Amino acid sequence: MATEQRALQVTIVATLLLASTGIAFGLYAGSQSIVFDGLFNAIDSGMAGLSLLVSRLLLKQPGRRFQRGYWHIEPMVLALYGSVLVILCVYALVNSIDGLMRGGQELAFDEVIVYALVTALGSGLMYGYLRRCNRRLRSELIQIDLHSWLMSTSISLALLLAFSTGYLLQGSQYEALTPYIDPLILALLTLGLIPAPCRTVWRAAKQILRITPTKLDGEIAGLMAGMSQRYGFESFSHCVSRIGRGLFVEIHILLPAAMNHWPVSDLDDVRAEIAAAIGSEGPNRWLAIGFTRDKRWL
């Protein structure tokens, strides 16, 4: 967790630097696409700050108010992040269409090319740094940041390509097209980027609503069907959910008459066998396995 927090702190500083530079330079150069790049990084910075807060909350022990911990906050942050990005992309798309209809915007392509090159290098270095960190940590919060830096690098490379094209068109028979490059690349960027935050919102919403993951539900059902054949359980019921990095599994087993007088220690052995088969043991797993002879408790 300490390494996760350090990585998040580094990404906060880096995104703040890129965001302030992008917004300021975009306003100076009159480039909507660069301002969009800066705002994108500003949202990433806010997301990284929230991720750092969530990372610290997850270290806390469950309390009276949150007896199952703080796992539910993680998908809430992701849903907020994705929603803000969707709104930004839609707003930028509307502005780009308006810019195209108004005849575009003249740019000093040599200056904006330098900006795009520097930000592409910076974003690429941050992507490489976080990728190395997350090979060992496997943190979902860092994974989201990693994806954000990949998107930021892609945006900068797209800007670099577009501005370089505009620079080459200057003085040619296609020079009249150069004012449309900035709003056009902004429109293409927003259309290309908007599916990713939409998917983030959908995944987070499923966790917030505690929609059972189909694959996980099938795995638990298959495991318990096999255990029922082995021990002769009369029936069982189960409930599974995944919220952030937290895994919640609840299983109730209807014992046969032959197991009516089994000692608690033997039932504990069965419980341990089921727990080992489920895996993911640790502070992120909440597992409850109950035994009964009464169908009402299933």
Secondary structure, 3 states (H helix, E strand, C coil): CHHHHHHHHHHHHHHHHHHHHHHHHHHHHCCHHHHHHHHHHHHHHHHHHHHHHHHHHCCCCCCCCCCCCCCCHHHHHHHHHHHHHHHHHHHHHHHHHHHHHCCCCCCCHHHHHHHHHHHHHHHHHHHHHHHHHHHHHCCHHHHHHHHHHHHHHHHHHHHHHHHHHHHHHCCCCCHHHHHHHHHHHHHHHHHHHCHHHHHHHHHHHHHHCCCCCHHHHHHHHHHHHHHHHHHCCCEEEEEEEEECCEEEEEEEEECCHHHCCCCHHHHHHHHHHHHHHHCCCCCCEEEEEEEECCHHHC
